[in-house]
């Protein structure tokens, strides 16, 4: 049987799922129980260290959404639905909002990503 990778831990999976769901207090409780029992493996110890001192934020400014992204994307999809071509729609919206076509593309991309994420969470 092949050896499991060092990042694999049966103890850590419920802790990681609690953290992913935003239940940090439950995760802390589980980590403390394992540490007190002396049965915490390497992965659980790393999670405990991250809970005590979280990793630093990456350098630089956080990514912001393109300006007026929601309105631009709704207009884009409305114009495309009425029969305008892709390039023609980009040009019209660039003139209307005073932004470059790449800004319009980025706004539409953000909107589509947000729409897909929303659809994924509301799907039953």
ZIVENZI-V918223 format. One record per residue. N is the residue number from 1. RES is the residue in one letter. PHI is phi as a letter, one per 40 degrees, with the letter a starting at -180 (* if undefined). NEAR is the number of other C-alpha atoms within 10 Angstrom. D_LAST is the distance of its C-alpha to the last C-alpha in whole Angstrom. Layout:
# ZIVENZI-V918223
N;RES;PHI;NEAR;D_LAST, N;RES;PHI;NEAR;D_LAST
This chain:
# ZIVENZI-V918223
1;X;*;3;39, 2;X;c;4;38, 3;X;c;5;38, 4;X;c;8;35, 5;X;c;7;35, 6;X;c;9;36, 7;X;c;9;32, 8;X;c;11;31, 9;X;a;15;31, 10;X;c;10;29, 11;X;c;17;30, 12;X;c;22;28, 13;X;c;13;25, 14;X;c;14;24, 15;X;c;22;26, 16;X;c;16;24, 17;X;c;13;21, 18;X;c;17;22, 19;X;c;17;23, 20;X;c;11;20, 21;X;c;10;18, 22;X;g;11;21, 23;X;c;13;23, 24;X;c;16;26, 25;X;c;11;28, 26;X;c;14;27, 27;X;c;23;27, 28;X;c;17;31, 29;X;c;12;31, 30;X;c;18;30, 31;X;c;21;33, 32;X;c;15;36, 33;X;c;13;35, 34;X;c;15;36, 35;X;c;15;38, 36;X;c;9;40, 37;X;c;9;40, 38;X;g;9;42, 39;X;b;12;39, 40;X;c;19;37, 41;X;c;15;37, 42;X;d;15;37, 43;X;c;17;34, 44;X;c;24;33, 45;X;c;16;36, 46;X;c;13;35, 47;X;c;19;32, 48;X;c;20;35, 49;X;c;12;37, 50;X;c;11;34, 51;X;c;15;33, 52;X;c;10;37, 53;X;b;9;37, 54;X;c;10;34, 55;X;c;9;35, 56;X;c;6;37, 57;X;c;7;35, 58;X;c;7;35, 59;X;c;6;38, 60;X;g;6;38, 61;X;c;6;36, 62;X;c;8;32, 63;X;c;6;31, 64;X;b;6;30, 65;X;c;12;28, 66;X;d;17;31, 67;X;c;14;32, 68;X;f;12;31, 69;X;c;19;28, 70;X;c;17;25, 71;X;c;13;28, 72;X;c;24;29, 73;X;c;21;26, 74;X;c;14;25, 75;X;c;16;29, 76;X;d;21;28, 77;X;c;14;25, 78;X;c;13;27, 79;X;c;18;30, 80;X;c;15;29, 81;X;c;10;27, 82;X;c;8;31, 83;X;h;9;32, 84;X;c;15;34, 85;X;c;11;34, 86;X;c;12;32, 87;X;c;9;36, 88;X;c;12;37, 89;X;c;20;34, 90;X;d;23;34, 91;X;c;14;38, 92;X;c;16;37, 93;X;c;19;35, 94;X;c;18;37, 95;X;c;12;40, 96;X;c;10;38, 97;X;c;13;37, 98;X;g;11;40, 99;X;b;13;38, 100;X;c;13;38, 101;X;c;17;36, 102;X;c;11;35, 103;X;c;18;34, 104;X;c;25;32, 105;X;d;18;30, 106;X;c;17;29, 107;X;c;23;28, 108;X;c;23;26, 109;X;c;15;25, 110;X;c;17;24, 111;X;c;20;22, 112;X;c;14;20, 113;X;c;12;19, 114;X;c;13;18, 115;X;c;11;16, 116;X;c;12;14, 117;X;c;12;13, 118;X;c;11;12, 119;X;c;11;10, 120;X;c;10;9, 121;X;c;8;8, 122;X;c;8;6, 123;X;c;7;4, 124;X;b;5;0
